[in-house]
Amino acid sequence: MDDRTTKGEARGLSVRDRRYSIRYPFAADAELLDLESGAKATGVTSDISMGGAFICTSKSFPSNARVRISMTRKDQKVEALGVVRIVKPRVGMGVEFIDLESRHMEVLRRWVEQVTKAR
């Protein structure tokens, strides 16, 4: 068994619970659609990374819900399929991106570059 996995489980964290990309403060309007129930939510991102984002919203979806997310900032848009990984009731939810088209990946990459250069 991989030693890193064992240590992670000993602390109560699985590999899926740990972020693999650094998140940076970033505000973009967000719209989410729960692909199973059809429920919709809107909010604002508080941070982003190449792997996901945290969306501040009063209406959260359940953990592991599959969602379509659309983030917009200054006439630029990123759309992705994602999975809700963490839920903070009345605060928001963390979404891991699982599928982005290359054009949306490029916009996301530019957003991340902008915030890393601004630091």
Summary of the structure (lengths in Angstrom):
residues: 119
radius of gyration: 14.7
end to end distance: 39.3
largest distance: 47.6
contacts: 338
relative contact order: 0.18
helix: 24%
strand: 44%
